[in-house]
Amino acid sequence: MSRLALFATAAAVAATIAAGAASFANQQPAPAPVLRIATEGAFAPWNATTADGKLVGFEVDLANDLCARMRVRCAIVAQDWTGILPGLQQGKYDAVMAGVTVTAERVGAVDFSRAYAADPAVFAVRPGSNLIGALPDAERADLSTPAGQRSASSAARALDGKVIAVQASTIHAHMLETLFPRVRLRFYDTVDAAALDLAAGRVDAMLTARTSVEALRAAGGNLIPAGPAFSGGVLGGGVAVAVRKGDQLSARFTQAIASAAEDGTTTRLSGRWFGTDLSAK
């Protein structure tokens, strides 16, 4: 065989190998897109951070499940609460799952999926506090009803002049500012910091999610719930995924949340993290 023929044969073999490699590469599935989801990491058991820096909680597990249903990869990141929605608007991440309740004010700034959970708000006090008997003894108070509004008015009278701890920029802060004008508010970056001041006697009571109070008590916190569990009205319409205005992710999350609710996944995860079913129906 001449050198020219030998070269032509080698070139043909190389071309065949290259074509086969390209064909194999084209047959491989493209990597799933990455969806960046922010959570606070400081609102147990909704979301929390372990000692080694791992994000855990109901919303972390649910986020991973929803991503699988949407055929995307989750990249869950921690973000301080006060900057979590501004960070979303600035494009730092694609969505927020951090106990964000749907309210009229927030709907003006971001879009939401359908709700995946709902959690009432309760006051927490120190054991032995005289506020235990002073607050209304109703089990529940729906602020969208006259009876619930009367319970709120009664609670406001009992707390007149008291120092109340609350996490800043939350629906709980909004409830106190709207319905409890005569209390003295003290704002905190996290619920844990507010609970420490309550236990130390630096505030008279704290308002937060009921499940957060239960988690703090389970961890040895020196506090107990008092008064009714408040819901509805100024507390909004359930916890949902927040996305940027006009982003079609809201519809995709809604579909995935509906699927998780239908097959019982949300109820199962709620039972695991809360010990009760908080899934939105």
C-alpha positions in Angstrom: 0.0 0.0 0.0 1.3 3.4 -0.9 1.9 6.1 1.7 -0.9 8.1 0.2 -3.4 5.2 0.4 -2.3 4.5 4.0 -2.8 8.1 5.0 -6.3 8.1 3.4 -7.3 4.9 5.2 -6.1 6.3 8.6 -8.0 9.5 8.0 -11.2 7.6 7.2 -10.9 5.5 10.4 -10.3 8.7 12.4 -13.3 10.3 10.8 -15.5 7.3 11.6 -14.4 7.3 15.2 -15.0 11.0 15.5 -18.5 10.6 14.0 -19.3 7.8 16.4 -18.1 9.9 19.4 -20.3 12.8 18.2 -23.3 10.5 17.7 -22.8 9.1 21.3 -22.5 12.6 22.7 -25.7 13.7 20.9 -27.5 10.7 22.5 -26.7 11.7 26.0 -29.5 13.6 27.9 -28.7 17.2 28.5 -28.1 18.0 32.2 -31.2 19.2 34.0 -31.3 23.0 34.5 -30.5 24.4 37.9 -33.2 26.2 39.9 -31.9 28.5 42.6 -34.2 28.6 45.7 -33.5 30.8 48.7 -34.6 30.0 52.2 -33.8 31.6 55.5 -32.2 28.7 57.4 -33.3 30.2 60.7 -37.0 29.4 61.1 -37.2 25.8 62.4 -38.8 23.5 61.6 -39.8 25.2 58.3 -36.1 25.8 57.5 -33.0 25.6 59.6 -29.2 25.3 59.5 -27.4 22.5 61.2 -24.1 22.9 63.2 -22.2 21.8 60.1 -23.9 24.4 57.9 -26.4 22.1 56.2 -29.9 23.5 55.3 -32.7 21.2 56.6 -36.4 21.5 57.3 -39.9 21.0 55.9 -39.3 23.5 53.1 -35.9 22.1 52.1 -37.4 18.6 51.7 -40.4 20.0 49.9 -38.2 22.1 47.6 -36.2 19.1 46.5 -39.4 17.1 45.9 -40.9 19.9 43.8 -37.7 20.3 41.8 -37.8 16.6 41.0 -41.4 16.9 39.7 -40.3 19.8 37.5 -37.3 17.9 36.2 -34.8 20.5 37.4 -31.9 20.4 39.9 -32.3 22.3 43.2 -29.6 24.7 44.4 -30.9 25.8 47.8 -29.1 28.8 49.4 -29.5 30.6 52.7 -30.4 34.3 52.8 -31.2 36.5 55.7 -34.9 37.1 56.1 -34.9 40.9 55.7 -33.2 40.7 52.3 -34.9 37.6 51.0 -37.5 39.2 48.7 -35.3 42.1 47.6 -32.7 39.4 46.6 -35.3 37.6 44.5 -36.2 40.8 42.7 -32.5 41.5 42.1 -32.1 38.1 40.4 -29.8 36.5 43.0 -32.0 33.4 42.9 -35.1 32.2 41.1 -37.5 31.5 43.9 -38.0 31.8 47.6 -39.4 29.1 50.0 -39.0 30.5 53.5 -42.3 30.6 55.2 -43.5 33.5 53.0 -47.2 34.1 53.4 -49.2 35.5 50.5 -50.4 39.0 51.4 -51.8 41.9 49.3 -48.7 43.9 49.9 -46.3 41.1 48.8 -48.4 40.3 45.7 -47.6 43.8 44.6 -43.9 43.0 44.6 -43.6 39.3 43.6 -45.7 36.5 42.1 -46.8 33.4 44.1 -47.6 29.8 43.4 -50.6 28.3 45.1 -50.1 27.8 48.8 -48.5 24.7 50.1 -49.0 25.2 53.9 -50.7 27.4 56.5 -49.6 28.1 60.0 -51.5 30.2 62.6 -49.8 32.9 64.7 -49.6 32.7 68.5 -48.3 34.7 71.4 -45.6 33.1 73.5 -44.9 34.1 77.1 -42.8 32.9 80.0 -44.3 30.2 82.3 -46.1 31.9 85.1 -46.8 35.1 83.2 -49.9 36.9 84.2 -50.7 37.3 80.5 -51.7 33.7 80.3 -55.0 34.3 82.0 -55.4 37.8 80.6 -55.3 36.8 76.9 -58.5 35.5 75.3 -59.0 31.7 76.0 -60.5 31.0 72.5 -58.7 28.2 70.8 -58.7 29.9 67.3 -59.4 33.4 66.0 -60.0 33.9 62.3 -59.2 37.6 61.7 -61.5 37.6 58.7 -64.5 37.1 60.9 -66.2 39.4 63.5 -65.5 36.8 66.2 -61.8 36.7 65.4 -61.6 40.5 65.3 -63.2 40.6 68.7 -60.6 38.2 70.0 -57.8 40.4 68.6 -59.3 43.5 70.2 -59.5 41.6 73.6 -55.9 40.5 73.2 -54.8 44.1 72.3 -56.4 45.4 75.6 -54.6 42.7 77.6 -51.3 43.7 76.0 -51.7 47.4 76.2 -48.3 49.0 77.0 -46.5 45.6 77.0 -43.2 45.0 75.2 -43.8 42.5 72.4 -41.0 40.8 70.4 -41.4 40.0 66.8 -39.3 39.2 63.8 -39.0 42.2 61.5 -40.7 42.4 58.1 -43.0 39.5 58.8 -46.8 39.1 58.7 -46.6 38.8 62.5 -45.0 42.3 62.7 -47.7 43.6 60.3 -50.5 42.1 62.5 -49.1 43.8 65.6 -48.7 47.1 63.8 -52.2 47.0 62.4 -54.3 45.5 65.2 -52.2 46.2 68.4 -51.4 50.0 68.2 -50.7 50.4 71.9 -48.1 47.7 72.4 -44.4 48.5 72.4 -42.8 46.6 69.6 -39.2 45.3 69.6 -38.0 43.9 66.3 -35.5 41.1 65.8 -33.6 39.6 62.8 -34.6 36.0 63.8 -37.2 34.3 65.9 -34.4 32.7 68.0 -33.1 36.1 69.1 -36.6 37.2 70.1 -37.1 34.0 72.1 -33.8 34.5 74.0 -35.0 38.0 75.1 -38.4 36.6 76.1 -36.7 33.9 78.2 -34.5 36.5 79.8 -37.4 38.7 80.7 -36.4 41.6 78.5 -39.8 41.5 76.7 -43.3 40.5 77.9 -44.4 38.3 75.0 -43.5 37.3 71.5 -45.7 36.7 68.4 -44.7 34.2 65.8 -45.8 31.0 64.0 -47.3 28.3 66.2 -45.0 25.7 64.9 -42.0 27.9 65.7 -43.1 28.2 69.3 -43.5 24.4 69.5 -40.0 23.9 68.0 -38.5 26.3 70.5 -40.2 24.5 73.4 -39.0 21.1 72.1 -35.4 22.5 72.0 -35.7 23.6 75.7 -36.9 27.1 75.3 -38.5 28.7 78.4 -41.8 29.8 76.8 -45.3 28.6 76.3 -48.1 29.6 73.9 -50.9 31.9 75.3 -54.2 33.0 73.8 -55.8 31.9 70.5 -54.2 30.8 67.3 -54.7 33.7 64.9 -55.2 33.2 61.2 -56.7 34.9 58.1 -57.2 38.6 57.6 -54.0 40.6 57.9 -52.1 37.3 58.3 -52.7 36.5 54.6 -53.6 33.4 52.6 -51.1 30.7 53.3 -47.4 30.0 52.7 -46.4 29.8 49.0 -43.4 29.9 46.7 -42.4 33.5 45.7 -40.9 34.2 42.2 -40.2 37.4 40.3 -43.1 39.3 38.7 -44.2 37.8 35.4 -42.1 34.6 35.9 -43.9 31.5 34.6 -42.2 29.6 37.3 -45.2 30.4 39.5 -47.4 28.2 37.3 -44.8 25.4 37.2 -44.5 25.4 41.0 -48.3 25.5 41.3 -48.6 22.3 39.2 -45.8 20.6 41.2 -47.4 21.6 44.5 -50.8 20.3 43.4 -49.2 17.0 42.5 -47.4 16.8 45.9 -50.6 17.5 47.7 -52.6 15.0 45.6 -50.2 12.1 46.3 -49.8 12.9 50.0 -46.2 14.0 49.9 -46.9 17.4 51.5 -48.9 15.8 54.3 -46.2 13.3 54.9 -43.4 15.9 55.1 -45.6 18.1 57.3 -46.1 15.2 59.7 -42.4 14.5 59.8 -41.3 18.1 60.6 -44.3 19.5 62.4 -46.0 16.5 63.9 -49.3 17.6 62.4 -50.7 18.3 58.9 -50.2 21.9 57.9 -50.6 21.3 54.2 -52.8 23.7 52.3 -56.0 22.0 51.1 
